Amino acid sequence: MATTKKKSSAAARGRVTKSDLEGIAERVFKVSGADETEVEIHATSDALTRFANNTIHQNVAENMLGISVRAVVDGRTARSSTNKLDEESLRRAVATAVSLARNQPENPDLLPMLRSQKYQKVSRSFASTAGTTPQDRAKSVTRVCRIAGKAKQTAAGIFATGESQTLMANSRGLSAHYEQTRSEFSVTILEDKSSGWAKCNSPDVRNIDPEELAENASRTCANSREPRELAAGHYTTILPPSAVLDLVGFLFYDFAGTAMYDKRSCLTGRMGKKILGDNITIWDDVYHPLQSGAPYDGEGLPRQRVKLVDRGVPTNLVYSRATAKKMKAKPTGHGFSLPNEYGEAPMNLVFAGGDSSIDEMIRTTERGILVTRLWYIREVDPYEKILTGMTRDGTFLVENGRIAGGIRNFRFNQSASERLAKVEMLGPAVRAAGEESFEMVMPPMKVRDFHFSEVTKF
């Protein structure tokens, strides 16, 4: 990984600074004749090492800077963007936003832009991640490929690192700045007709251990050799945090005030009613130490910590400013950048966990299924939140408290609320990384009567 001996200053890395972004915003304000003007500037630097067949085959890196301008003219608003910094391009972006705004219908829900706000400080930018080099990633990937090769297996995956800065400012005095680093490692290990998978994501690359992840994926692959076929049906099922994430993640927009106002939420008519288990409590909390993201929303409003579910009872929604006004509620700092049709959503779900380990869940299961990963998840019925999808990369039969061997993959079909009403055990919540949902804080869980509707062909 990166060392402190490497150059870490912004200038040494060719990185823009907060002052640079503020200077761009001021240039936009000077050429704007709109009633109100808002500028969002995103500067990102990303690098990725990709490997397959136990060999690194690609290394890519890119630096991007995007400028988005929102203009308000006579109660109408529109947005235009550019990735060029010259005076003419900035003028053109402003003029386009103004022209588009003038041709929009008047928006009766449009509120004045915010003035200056105070934000709780979060620290999610790490020199260890920003300073990671292609050589650092290559060394880790090489060790991972050796693990697979030694076991006569094949490894494929990615190791990515990057950093980003965002500035939101407007002509009424708002200025919000946020910077964050990110890193991610994902590996799939293959052997004949079996496979294993592991993934981790963190702002701090030091929280990622590629070799440990590869060892876990290799062991899963080896243990799922020659899978037997098991009849479809209802089984006690043990789900790791990544699988829980990809299921619970489908619920996030149902807690949006706009979704409830439009009667598009699966919680419509169910707020305040006990529909989940006593052990289910969910927060939206951007300030949680395992979370990532800015402490303000797309309107520049400070994000609040909101309890969404309290011991099985949906208790609160999140609101943008306009939605809160329509629903006679208080805004919670969860709005998206304007204009948009979605309103808001909780983007930092934190699922309260328990103290049971996955090993304990296995030991206490007479007959059940242990899942490694879920994929290709889709909504069958959005109002009942019935989801379908498949298991993948290691599915196991558990008998008499022990793993009895690999089994063929299943397709599942069940409502999220039914599933969360039957959780028997919970483990400690961790920062989970899956494939169907963005990262959230989720625990492993043991669920009774999980409905596997059919066996797949592999």
C-alpha positions as CSV (number, residue, x, y, z in Angstrom):
1,M,0.0,0.0,0.0
2,A,0.9,3.7,-0.1
3,T,3.7,5.0,2.3
4,T,4.1,8.4,3.9
5,K,7.3,8.9,1.8
6,K,5.3,9.6,-1.3
7,K,4.4,13.1,-2.2
8,S,1.0,13.8,-0.8
9,S,0.4,17.5,-1.3
10,A,-2.3,18.6,-3.6
11,A,0.2,20.3,-5.9
12,A,2.3,17.2,-6.1
13,R,-0.6,15.1,-7.3
14,G,-1.9,17.8,-9.7
15,R,-5.1,18.0,-7.6
16,V,-7.4,21.0,-7.6
17,T,-8.0,22.7,-4.2
18,K,-11.1,24.1,-2.5
19,S,-9.9,27.6,-3.5
20,D,-9.7,26.5,-7.1
21,L,-13.3,25.3,-7.0
22,E,-14.5,28.5,-5.2
23,G,-12.8,30.5,-7.9
24,I,-14.7,28.7,-10.7
25,A,-17.9,29.3,-8.9
26,E,-17.2,33.1,-8.6
27,R,-16.5,33.2,-12.3
28,V,-19.9,31.7,-13.0
29,F,-21.7,34.1,-10.7
30,K,-20.0,37.1,-12.4
31,V,-21.4,36.1,-15.8
32,S,-24.9,35.1,-14.7
33,G,-27.9,37.4,-15.0
34,A,-30.4,34.9,-13.5
35,D,-32.5,35.8,-10.5
36,E,-30.6,33.1,-8.6
37,T,-27.7,30.9,-9.6
38,E,-26.3,27.7,-8.2
39,V,-23.1,25.9,-9.1
40,E,-22.1,22.3,-8.4
41,I,-18.5,21.4,-9.2
42,H,-17.3,17.8,-9.0
43,A,-13.6,17.0,-9.3
44,T,-12.7,13.3,-9.3
45,S,-9.5,11.2,-9.8
46,D,-10.0,7.5,-10.2
47,A,-7.7,4.6,-11.0
48,L,-8.4,0.9,-11.5
49,T,-6.4,-2.3,-11.8
50,R,-8.3,-5.1,-13.5
51,F,-7.2,-8.8,-13.5
52,A,-8.5,-12.1,-15.0
53,N,-7.0,-15.6,-15.5
54,N,-4.6,-14.8,-12.7
55,T,-3.0,-12.0,-14.7
56,I,-3.3,-8.2,-14.6
57,H,-4.6,-7.1,-18.0
58,Q,-5.6,-3.5,-17.5
59,N,-4.7,-0.4,-15.6
60,V,-6.7,2.8,-16.2
61,A,-6.7,6.2,-14.6
62,E,-8.7,9.4,-15.2
63,N,-9.2,12.9,-13.9
64,M,-12.5,14.6,-14.4
65,L,-14.0,18.0,-13.5
66,G,-17.6,18.8,-14.2
67,I,-19.5,22.1,-13.6
68,S,-23.2,22.1,-13.3
69,V,-25.1,25.5,-13.3
70,R,-28.7,25.9,-12.2
71,A,-30.5,29.1,-13.0
72,V,-33.8,30.5,-11.6
73,V,-35.7,32.9,-13.7
74,D,-39.2,34.1,-12.8
75,G,-40.1,31.0,-10.7
76,R,-38.7,28.6,-13.3
77,T,-35.5,26.6,-13.0
78,A,-33.2,24.5,-15.3
79,R,-29.7,23.2,-15.3
80,S,-26.8,23.0,-17.7
81,S,-23.3,21.5,-17.5
82,T,-19.8,21.7,-19.0
83,N,-16.4,20.3,-18.4
84,K,-14.5,23.3,-19.8
85,L,-13.1,26.1,-17.7
86,D,-12.6,28.8,-20.3
87,E,-14.7,32.0,-20.0
88,E,-16.7,31.3,-23.2
89,S,-17.7,27.8,-22.0
90,L,-18.8,29.1,-18.6
91,R,-20.8,31.8,-20.2
92,R,-22.4,29.3,-22.5
93,A,-23.4,27.0,-19.6
94,V,-25.0,29.9,-17.8
95,A,-26.8,31.1,-20.9
96,T,-28.1,27.6,-21.6
97,A,-29.4,27.2,-18.1
98,V,-31.1,30.6,-18.3
99,S,-32.6,29.9,-21.7
100,L,-33.9,26.5,-20.6
101,A,-35.4,28.0,-17.4
102,R,-37.3,30.6,-19.4
103,N,-38.9,27.9,-21.5
104,Q,-40.0,25.8,-18.5
105,P,-43.5,26.1,-17.0
106,E,-43.5,28.0,-13.7
107,N,-42.9,25.7,-10.8
108,P,-45.2,26.5,-7.8
109,D,-43.2,24.2,-5.6
110,L,-39.9,26.0,-6.2
111,L,-38.4,27.5,-3.1
112,P,-35.7,30.2,-2.8
113,M,-32.1,28.9,-2.8
114,L,-30.7,28.4,0.7
115,R,-28.4,30.9,2.4
116,S,-25.3,30.0,4.2
117,Q,-25.6,26.8,6.4
118,K,-23.6,25.2,9.1
119,Y,-22.5,21.6,8.6
120,Q,-21.2,18.9,11.0
121,K,-17.7,18.0,10.1
122,V,-16.9,14.5,8.7
123,S,-13.5,13.2,7.9
124,R,-13.4,10.7,5.0
125,S,-10.3,11.7,3.0
126,F,-7.2,9.5,3.6
127,A,-3.7,10.0,2.3
128,S,-3.3,6.3,2.4
129,T,-5.9,6.0,-0.3
130,A,-5.1,9.1,-2.3
131,G,-1.4,8.1,-2.4
132,T,-2.0,4.5,-3.6
133,T,-0.1,3.9,-6.8
134,P,-0.6,1.4,-9.7
135,Q,2.4,-0.5,-8.3
136,D,0.7,-0.7,-4.9
137,R,-2.4,-2.2,-6.4
138,A,-0.4,-4.5,-8.7
139,K,1.5,-5.9,-5.8
140,S,-1.7,-6.8,-3.9
141,V,-3.3,-8.3,-7.0
142,T,-0.2,-10.4,-7.8
143,R,-0.4,-11.9,-4.3
144,V,-4.1,-12.6,-4.9
145,C,-3.4,-14.3,-8.2
146,R,-0.7,-16.5,-6.5
147,I,-3.3,-17.6,-3.9
148,A,-5.6,-18.7,-6.7
149,G,-2.8,-20.3,-8.7
150,K,-1.5,-22.3,-5.7
151,A,-5.0,-23.8,-5.3
152,K,-5.2,-24.5,-9.0
153,Q,-8.0,-21.9,-9.3
154,T,-8.5,-18.8,-11.5
155,A,-9.0,-15.3,-10.1
156,A,-10.6,-12.3,-11.7
157,G,-11.6,-8.9,-10.3
158,I,-10.7,-5.3,-9.7
159,F,-8.8,-3.1,-7.3
160,A,-9.8,0.6,-7.5
161,T,-8.8,3.7,-5.6
162,G,-9.7,7.3,-6.0
163,E,-10.6,10.7,-4.5
164,S,-13.2,13.3,-5.1
165,Q,-14.1,16.9,-4.2
166,T,-17.5,18.6,-4.4
167,L,-18.4,22.2,-4.1
168,M,-21.9,23.5,-4.0
169,A,-22.4,27.3,-4.0
170,N,-25.1,29.8,-4.9
171,S,-25.6,33.5,-5.3
172,R,-27.4,33.8,-1.9
173,G,-24.2,33.0,0.0
174,L,-24.3,29.2,0.4
175,S,-21.0,27.4,0.1
176,A,-20.6,23.7,0.9
177,H,-17.4,21.7,0.3
178,Y,-16.8,18.0,0.7
179,E,-13.9,15.7,-0.1
180,Q,-13.6,12.0,0.2
181,T,-11.3,9.1,-0.9
182,R,-12.6,5.7,-1.9
183,S,-11.2,2.2,-2.5
184,E,-12.7,-1.1,-3.5
185,F,-11.5,-4.6,-4.1
186,S,-13.6,-7.4,-5.6
187,V,-12.5,-10.9,-6.5
188,T,-14.2,-13.9,-8.0
189,I,-12.3,-17.2,-7.9
190,L,-13.3,-20.0,-10.3
191,E,-12.6,-23.7,-10.4
192,D,-14.3,-26.0,-12.9
193,K,-18.1,-25.6,-12.1
194,S,-17.7,-23.9,-8.7
195,S,-16.9,-20.3,-7.7
196,G,-16.3,-18.0,-4.7
197,W,-16.6,-14.3,-4.3
198,A,-15.7,-11.5,-1.9
199,K,-15.8,-7.7,-2.0
200,C,-14.9,-4.8,0.3
201,N,-15.3,-1.0,-0.1
202,S,-13.9,1.8,2.2
203,P,-12.8,5.4,2.1
204,D,-9.5,4.1,3.7
205,V,-7.7,1.6,1.7
206,R,-6.0,0.3,4.8
207,N,-9.4,-1.3,5.8
208,I,-9.2,-3.6,2.7
209,D,-7.2,-6.8,2.9
210,P,-7.1,-8.3,-0.6
211,E,-5.3,-11.4,0.5
212,E,-7.8,-12.2,3.2
213,L,-10.7,-11.6,0.7
214,A,-9.0,-13.9,-1.8
215,E,-8.5,-16.6,0.8
216,N,-12.2,-16.5,1.7
217,A,-13.3,-16.6,-2.0
218,S,-10.8,-19.5,-2.7
219,R,-12.1,-21.5,0.3
220,T,-15.8,-20.9,-0.7
221,C,-14.9,-22.0,-4.3
222,A,-13.2,-25.2,-3.0
223,N,-16.0,-26.1,-0.6
224,S,-18.7,-25.7,-3.2
225,R,-17.2,-28.3,-5.6
226,E,-19.6,-30.9,-7.1
227,P,-22.8,-29.2,-5.9
228,R,-25.8,-31.4,-5.3
229,E,-29.3,-30.5,-6.3
230,L,-31.7,-29.6,-3.6
231,A,-35.5,-29.3,-4.0
232,A,-36.9,-25.8,-4.1
233,G,-39.0,-24.7,-1.0
234,H,-38.9,-22.7,2.2
235,Y,-35.6,-22.9,4.1
236,T,-34.0,-21.3,7.1
237,T,-31.4,-19.2,5.4
238,I,-28.2,-17.5,6.5
239,L,-27.3,-14.3,4.7
240,P,-24.0,-12.5,4.9
241,P,-24.0,-8.7,5.0
242,S,-23.5,-8.3,1.3
243,A,-26.6,-10.4,0.6
244,V,-28.6,-8.5,3.2
245,L,-27.5,-5.2,1.6
246,D,-28.6,-6.2,-1.9
247,L,-32.1,-7.1,-0.5
248,V,-32.6,-4.3,2.0
249,G,-31.1,-1.8,-0.4
250,F,-34.3,-2.0,-2.6
251,L,-36.2,-0.4,0.3
252,F,-34.4,2.9,0.4
253,Y,-36.6,4.9,-1.9
254,D,-39.8,3.7,-0.1
255,F,-38.8,6.0,2.8
256,A,-38.9,9.1,0.6
257,G,-41.6,11.6,1.3
258,T,-42.2,12.0,-2.5
259,A,-42.8,8.3,-2.9
260,M,-45.3,8.3,-0.1
261,Y,-47.0,11.5,-1.4
262,D,-47.3,9.9,-4.9
263,K,-48.4,6.6,-3.3
264,R,-45.5,4.8,-4.9
265,S,-44.0,3.5,-1.7
266,C,-44.5,0.0,-0.3
267,L,-45.1,1.7,3.1
268,T,-48.2,3.5,1.8
269,G,-50.9,2.9,4.5
270,R,-48.4,1.1,6.7
271,M,-46.6,3.9,8.6
272,G,-46.9,3.4,12.3
273,K,-47.9,-0.2,11.9
274,K,-45.8,-3.2,13.0
275,I,-44.9,-5.0,9.7
276,L,-41.3,-6.2,10.5
277,G,-39.7,-8.1,13.3
278,D,-39.0,-6.7,16.8
279,N,-35.3,-7.0,16.1
280,I,-35.5,-4.7,13.0
281,T,-34.4,-1.1,13.5
282,I,-33.1,1.0,10.6
283,W,-31.6,4.5,10.6
284,D,-30.4,6.9,7.9
285,D,-27.2,8.2,9.3
286,V,-24.5,9.9,7.2
287,Y,-22.5,10.5,10.4
288,H,-22.1,6.8,11.2
289,P,-18.3,6.0,11.3
290,L,-18.7,3.3,8.7
291,Q,-20.7,5.5,6.3
292,S,-19.5,7.8,3.4
293,G,-21.0,10.8,1.7
294,A,-21.4,14.5,2.2
295,P,-23.1,16.0,5.4
296,Y,-25.4,18.0,3.2
297,D,-28.0,17.1,0.5
298,G,-28.4,18.2,-3.2
299,E,-30.0,21.5,-2.0
300,G,-27.2,22.2,0.5
301,L,-29.3,21.5,3.5
302,P,-27.5,19.7,6.4
303,R,-28.4,16.0,6.6
304,Q,-30.2,14.8,9.7
305,R,-30.0,11.4,11.4
306,V,-33.4,9.8,11.0
307,K,-34.8,6.7,12.6
308,L,-36.8,5.0,9.8
309,V,-37.9,1.8,11.5
310,D,-38.2,1.3,15.2
311,R,-38.4,-2.3,16.4
312,G,-40.4,-3.4,13.3
313,V,-42.5,-0.2,13.0
314,P,-41.9,2.3,10.1
315,T,-41.8,5.6,12.0
316,N,-40.4,8.3,9.8
317,L,-39.7,9.4,6.2
318,V,-37.1,11.7,4.8
319,Y,-38.0,15.0,3.1
320,S,-36.6,17.5,0.7
321,R,-37.6,21.1,1.3
322,A,-40.4,21.2,-1.3
323,T,-41.8,17.8,-0.3
324,A,-41.8,18.7,3.4
325,K,-43.8,21.9,2.6
326,K,-46.4,19.9,0.7
327,M,-46.7,17.2,3.4
328,K,-46.6,19.7,6.3
329,A,-43.4,18.1,7.6
330,K,-39.9,19.3,8.4
331,P,-37.1,18.9,5.7
332,T,-34.5,16.3,6.8
333,G,-31.7,17.1,4.4
334,H,-32.2,14.3,1.9
335,G,-33.2,16.2,-1.2
336,F,-31.6,15.5,-4.6
337,S,-30.1,18.3,-6.8
338,L,-32.8,20.3,-8.5
339,P,-34.6,20.0,-10.8
340,N,-35.5,16.3,-10.3
341,E,-38.6,14.1,-10.3
342,Y,-37.6,11.9,-7.3
343,G,-37.5,14.4,-4.5
344,E,-35.3,12.7,-1.9
345,A,-34.2,9.4,-0.5
346,P,-32.2,8.1,2.5
347,M,-28.7,7.4,1.0
348,N,-27.0,6.2,4.2
349,L,-29.0,3.3,5.6
350,V,-27.7,1.8,8.9
351,F,-29.3,-1.5,10.0
352,A,-29.0,-2.1,13.7
353,G,-27.3,-5.4,14.2
354,G,-26.9,-8.1,16.9
355,D,-24.1,-10.1,18.5
356,S,-24.5,-13.5,16.7
357,S,-21.7,-14.7,14.4
358,I,-22.3,-16.5,11.1
359,D,-20.6,-19.5,12.7
360,E,-23.2,-19.4,15.6
361,M,-26.0,-19.1,13.0
362,I,-24.7,-22.2,11.3
363,R,-24.3,-24.1,14.6
364,T,-27.9,-23.4,15.6
365,T,-29.4,-24.5,12.3
366,E,-30.8,-28.0,12.0
367,R,-31.4,-27.8,8.2
368,G,-31.0,-24.7,6.1
369,I,-29.1,-22.8,3.4
370,L,-26.0,-20.7,3.7
371,V,-25.7,-18.1,0.9
372,T,-22.5,-16.3,-0.3
373,R,-24.0,-13.8,-2.7
374,L,-27.2,-12.8,-4.4
375,W,-27.5,-11.3,-7.9
376,Y,-29.8,-10.2,-10.7
377,I,-32.4,-9.0,-8.2
378,R,-35.5,-7.4,-9.6
379,E,-38.8,-6.1,-8.3
380,V,-41.8,-8.3,-9.1
381,D,-44.3,-6.2,-7.2
382,P,-43.1,-2.8,-6.0
383,Y,-46.1,-2.2,-3.7
384,E,-45.6,-5.5,-1.8
385,K,-41.8,-5.2,-2.4
386,I,-41.7,-8.8,-3.8
387,L,-38.1,-9.4,-5.1
388,T,-36.8,-12.1,-7.2
389,G,-33.1,-13.0,-7.9
390,M,-30.6,-15.9,-7.7
391,T,-27.9,-17.1,-5.4
392,R,-24.3,-17.2,-6.8
393,D,-20.7,-18.0,-6.1
394,G,-21.2,-20.5,-3.3
395,T,-24.5,-21.8,-1.9
396,F,-24.4,-24.5,0.8
397,L,-26.6,-26.9,2.6
398,V,-26.4,-26.7,6.4
399,E,-27.4,-29.9,8.4
400,N,-27.2,-30.5,12.1
401,G,-25.2,-27.3,12.7
402,R,-22.5,-28.0,10.1
403,I,-22.0,-27.1,6.4
404,A,-22.8,-30.3,4.5
405,G,-21.5,-29.3,1.1
406,G,-22.3,-27.2,-1.9
407,I,-25.7,-27.2,-3.7
408,R,-26.9,-25.9,-7.0
409,N,-28.0,-22.3,-7.0
410,F,-31.6,-21.2,-6.3
411,R,-33.9,-18.5,-7.6
412,F,-35.8,-16.8,-4.7
413,N,-39.1,-15.0,-4.7
414,Q,-40.3,-13.2,-1.6
415,S,-41.4,-9.9,-0.2
416,A,-38.9,-7.8,1.7
417,S,-41.3,-7.1,4.6
418,E,-42.1,-10.9,4.9
419,R,-38.4,-11.6,5.0
420,L,-37.7,-9.0,7.6
421,A,-40.5,-10.2,9.8
422,K,-38.8,-13.6,10.1
423,V,-35.3,-12.7,11.2
424,E,-34.2,-15.1,14.0
425,M,-30.6,-13.9,14.5
426,L,-28.5,-10.8,13.7
427,G,-24.8,-10.3,13.7
428,P,-22.7,-7.1,14.1
429,A,-23.4,-4.5,11.4
430,V,-20.5,-3.8,9.0
431,R,-19.9,-1.6,6.0
432,A,-21.3,-4.0,3.3
433,A,-20.5,-4.0,-0.4
434,G,-22.7,-5.9,-2.9
435,E,-23.5,-5.7,-6.5
436,E,-27.2,-4.6,-6.6
437,S,-27.1,-1.7,-4.1
438,F,-24.6,1.0,-3.1
439,E,-22.7,0.5,0.2
440,M,-24.6,0.6,3.5
441,V,-24.1,-0.6,7.0
442,M,-25.7,-4.1,7.3
443,P,-25.5,-7.1,9.6
444,P,-25.6,-10.8,8.7
445,M,-28.9,-12.4,9.4
446,K,-30.6,-15.8,9.8
447,V,-34.1,-15.9,8.3
448,R,-36.7,-18.6,8.6
449,D,-38.9,-19.7,5.7
450,F,-36.9,-18.0,3.0
451,H,-38.7,-18.9,-0.2
452,F,-36.5,-20.5,-2.9
453,S,-38.9,-20.9,-5.8
454,E,-36.8,-23.0,-8.2
455,V,-33.4,-24.5,-8.9
456,T,-31.1,-22.9,-11.5
457,K,-29.1,-24.9,-14.1
458,F,-25.7,-24.2,-12.7
